[in-house]
């Protein structure tokens, strides 16, 4: 993985998502996350994108804009 790799995490404010984000920002990555909560916690190095994952067109636009090399899906019930 290069120092400029882009990672997108869904469910970034959840029980699994938060520790994943913390580990990712400790590395040399550009970290983006989609939170479920309207006001996600301040985590230095994370760029938050408010988006409903059921909005296929919105997800497609975000992926086209970010072009992440990795996706970590932690959003579920």
Buried (B, 14 or more C-beta within 10 A) or exposed (E): EEEEBBBBBBBBBBEBBBEBBEEBBEEEBBBBBBBBEEEBEEBEEBEBBEBEBEEEEBBEEBEEEBEBBEEBEBBEE
